[in-house]
Amino acid sequence: MNALIRCLQVPEISTQRKVNIYNILQEIIQQEGELEERCVQRLVAIASKEMRDMLEMEGYMRAEVASDTLVALSRNHFSLVMYELQHHLKPLNLTEEFVIVTLAKLANGNVFEFMPYMGITLATMFTMLRLANEAKMRQVICGAMETFCETVQFYLRHLEDSVYPVMTEDQFAVKLFPMYRYFVTVWLRNNNPEVKLGVIKSLKPMLSLLLPNDDLREQVYDYIPLLLAEYQGSLEALFITQQVLRQILEMSVITNSPVPQMQLHTIFTELHVQVCSRAPAQQQYSSQNLTEIVHCFIALARSYPKELMKFFLSQMEMSKEAVRVGTLALIRAVVSADEPKMNIRTIYLAIRVVKNTLSDTRSKVRMAILRIIGQLALSGFQDRIKGWGLKYVSVQLTLSTYKLTNRRDNFYQRDLEEKMVHKVTMDTVKIITSSVSGMTNVSWPTGLARWS
């Protein structure tokens, strides 16, 4: 092993040869475990210098393998490796990229040993944020923060296994919040899409630690408008909805601390427009984003049912088909929510919005209303479709049957739409008849008369 370490110090050695030597050393470290301390100190010093002297692409390869060697050494010589890295992590001094990369790897591979150093590491990294002007360095710091937060979460879930002084969730959260605030107010406004994505990805595990804290949660809410503004940018909408907004809204329900009412209209509008308009061509994950948006609206319906349904009603009054169909789809999602079910007051308000649209004769709107009626029956709200709901289904069944029976030539598109309405109507009839005790397809007209 000493011979291999000496080879690393030969100036003329090629990059590939160095990479091979580091890989061999990693295998030896894994097999031998505990090594002579003087030998470890030499290798730590050499590998540390190697990973900090990254000048070009070949240097990057050497830095990466040197970093991995330090991580391998840390499994049995953690203190020596950590001391070396902390020596190069100084306040108000932008350290080298691979020092941060290696610290993140160490945290991931040595959770409990790393925890005593986590506080000072986060505090020192915060002082570097103003100095990190290059996109690559910002991405590295974001990636490290993502790893650190996930490591802290693992640590908090397994506190009983720790022999080190316990750092509470609130203490971690207090140290994290200044970084969260800086990421959202400064780095998220960066024009580089990779930096933006790095920031958004790091926010998710950060929020997992911040949101349970009552005081910090209120401060997180203050920055929601800045997150919503990113929907207007080049970043995939899915990342904003999935990584950040859904988490904030669902936690607001769990903790019974709704987002500020003054922010509601902006949240409603930014999410609703994505449901009711076609996703831009550059958005690769539009269907996944819509699924995430539905979860956001379900959370909003639990916290602010009256305000949400009032917003939906205002959108329905615009009479645009896409807006009405999109809004009705969201109402159906709210109705179908489970664990727990929506309260009856929310269902009542949702039905009031639907009833204002019953006169719309457009096929897509009719189908959307029929699906809501079917969903109400499926979700156990059969008594809420008595009268208006069953009457609407009966009228649609009669109307679609008549139109298809008396169809005219050269109206192929209309016939196709009417066939779809008829199919959805029949599906709704089946749902209702199977969910109402004693009602069968054969007795539908009789049952309808009894229920109406």
Secondary structure in CASP SS format (residue, H / E / C, confidence):
PFRMAT SS
TARGET T0000
AUTHOR 0000-0000-0000
METHOD secondary structure of the structure
MODEL  1
M C 1.00
N H 1.00
A H 1.00
L H 1.00
I H 1.00
R H 1.00
C H 1.00
L H 1.00
Q C 1.00
V C 1.00
P C 1.00
E C 1.00
I C 1.00
S C 1.00
T H 1.00
Q H 1.00
R H 1.00
K H 1.00
V H 1.00
N H 1.00
I H 1.00
Y H 1.00
N H 1.00
I H 1.00
L H 1.00
Q H 1.00
E H 1.00
I H 1.00
I H 1.00
Q H 1.00
Q H 1.00
E H 1.00
G C 1.00
E C 1.00
L C 1.00
E C 1.00
E H 1.00
R H 1.00
C H 1.00
V H 1.00
Q H 1.00
R H 1.00
L H 1.00
V H 1.00
A H 1.00
I H 1.00
A H 1.00
S H 1.00
K H 1.00
E H 1.00
M H 1.00
R H 1.00
D C 1.00
M C 1.00
L C 1.00
E C 1.00
M H 1.00
E H 1.00
G H 1.00
Y H 1.00
M H 1.00
R H 1.00
A H 1.00
E H 1.00
V H 1.00
A H 1.00
S H 1.00
D H 1.00
T H 1.00
L H 1.00
V H 1.00
A H 1.00
L H 1.00
S H 1.00
R H 1.00
N H 1.00
H H 1.00
F H 1.00
S H 1.00
L H 1.00
V H 1.00
M H 1.00
Y H 1.00
E H 1.00
L H 1.00
Q H 1.00
H H 1.00
H C 1.00
L C 1.00
K C 1.00
P C 1.00
L C 1.00
N C 1.00
L C 1.00
T C 1.00
E C 1.00
E H 1.00
F H 1.00
V H 1.00
I H 1.00
V H 1.00
T H 1.00
L H 1.00
A H 1.00
K H 1.00
L H 1.00
A H 1.00
N H 1.00
G H 1.00
N C 1.00
V H 1.00
F H 1.00
E H 1.00
F H 1.00
M H 1.00
P H 1.00
Y H 1.00
M H 1.00
G H 1.00
I H 1.00
T H 1.00
L H 1.00
A H 1.00
T H 1.00
M H 1.00
F H 1.00
T H 1.00
M H 1.00
L H 1.00
R H 1.00
L H 1.00
A C 1.00
N C 1.00
E C 1.00
A H 1.00
K H 1.00
M H 1.00
R H 1.00
Q H 1.00
V H 1.00
I H 1.00
C H 1.00
G H 1.00
A H 1.00
M H 1.00
E H 1.00
T H 1.00
F H 1.00
C H 1.00
E H 1.00
T H 1.00
V H 1.00
Q H 1.00
F H 1.00
Y H 1.00
L H 1.00
R H 1.00
H C 1.00
L H 1.00
E H 1.00
D H 1.00
S C 1.00
V C 1.00
Y C 1.00
P C 1.00
V C 1.00
M C 1.00
T C 1.00
E H 1.00
D H 1.00
Q H 1.00
F H 1.00
A H 1.00
V H 1.00
K H 1.00
L H 1.00
F H 1.00
P H 1.00
M H 1.00
Y H 1.00
R H 1.00
Y H 1.00
F H 1.00
V H 1.00
T H 1.00
V C 1.00
W H 1.00
L H 1.00
R H 1.00
N C 1.00
N C 1.00
N C 1.00
P H 1.00
E H 1.00
V H 1.00
K H 1.00
L H 1.00
G H 1.00
V H 1.00
I H 1.00
K H 1.00
S H 1.00
L H 1.00
K H 1.00
P H 1.00
M H 1.00
L H 1.00
S H 1.00
L H 1.00
L H 1.00
L C 1.00
P C 1.00
N C 1.00
D H 1.00
D H 1.00
L H 1.00
R H 1.00
E H 1.00
Q H 1.00
V H 1.00
Y H 1.00
D C 1.00
Y C 1.00
I H 1.00
P H 1.00
L H 1.00
L H 1.00
L H 1.00
A H 1.00
E H 1.00
Y H 1.00
Q H 1.00
G C 1.00
S C 1.00
L C 1.00
E C 1.00
A H 1.00
L H 1.00
F H 1.00
I H 1.00
T H 1.00
Q H 1.00
Q H 1.00
V H 1.00
L H 1.00
R H 1.00
Q H 1.00
I H 1.00
L H 1.00
E H 1.00
M H 1.00
S H 1.00
V H 1.00
I H 1.00
T C 1.00
N C 1.00
S C 1.00
P C 1.00
V C 1.00
P C 1.00
Q H 1.00
M H 1.00
Q H 1.00
L H 1.00
H H 1.00
T H 1.00
I H 1.00
F H 1.00
T H 1.00
E H 1.00
L H 1.00
H H 1.00
V H 1.00
Q H 1.00
V H 1.00
C H 1.00
S C 1.00
R C 1.00
A C 1.00
P C 1.00
A C 1.00
Q C 1.00
Q C 1.00
Q C 1.00
Y C 1.00
S H 1.00
S H 1.00
Q H 1.00
N H 1.00
L H 1.00
T H 1.00
E H 1.00
I H 1.00
V H 1.00
H H 1.00
C H 1.00
F H 1.00
I H 1.00
A H 1.00
L H 1.00
A H 1.00
R H 1.00
S H 1.00
Y C 1.00
P H 1.00
K H 1.00
E H 1.00
L H 1.00
M H 1.00
K H 1.00
F H 1.00
F H 1.00
L H 1.00
S H 1.00
Q H 1.00
M H 1.00
E C 1.00
M C 1.00
S C 1.00
K C 1.00
E H 1.00
A H 1.00
V H 1.00
R H 1.00
V H 1.00
G H 1.00
T H 1.00
L H 1.00
A H 1.00
L H 1.00
I H 1.00
R H 1.00
A H 1.00
V H 1.00
V H 1.00
S H 1.00
A C 1.00
D C 1.00
E C 1.00
P C 1.00
K C 1.00
M C 1.00
N C 1.00
I H 1.00
R H 1.00
T H 1.00
I H 1.00
Y H 1.00
L H 1.00
A H 1.00
I H 1.00
R H 1.00
V H 1.00
V H 1.00
K H 1.00
N C 1.00
T C 1.00
L C 1.00
S C 1.00
D C 1.00
T C 1.00
R C 1.00
S H 1.00
K H 1.00
V H 1.00
R H 1.00
M H 1.00
A H 1.00
I H 1.00
L H 1.00
R H 1.00
I H 1.00
I H 1.00
G H 1.00
Q H 1.00
L H 1.00
A H 1.00
L H 1.00
S C 1.00
G C 1.00
F C 1.00
Q H 1.00
D H 1.00
R H 1.00
I H 1.00
K C 1.00
G C 1.00
W H 1.00
G H 1.00
L H 1.00
K H 1.00
Y H 1.00
V H 1.00
S H 1.00
V H 1.00
Q H 1.00
L H 1.00
T H 1.00
L H 1.00
S H 1.00
T H 1.00
Y H 1.00
K H 1.00
L H 1.00
T H 1.00
N C 1.00
R C 1.00
R C 1.00
D C 1.00
N C 1.00
F C 1.00
Y H 1.00
Q H 1.00
R H 1.00
D H 1.00
L H 1.00
E H 1.00
E H 1.00
K H 1.00
M H 1.00
V H 1.00
H H 1.00
K H 1.00
V H 1.00
T H 1.00
M H 1.00
D H 1.00
T H 1.00
V H 1.00
K H 1.00
I H 1.00
I H 1.00
T H 1.00
S H 1.00
S H 1.00
V C 1.00
S C 1.00
G C 1.00
M C 1.00
T C 1.00
N C 1.00
V C 1.00
S C 1.00
W H 1.00
P H 1.00
T H 1.00
G H 1.00
L H 1.00
A H 1.00
R H 1.00
W H 1.00
S C 1.00
END
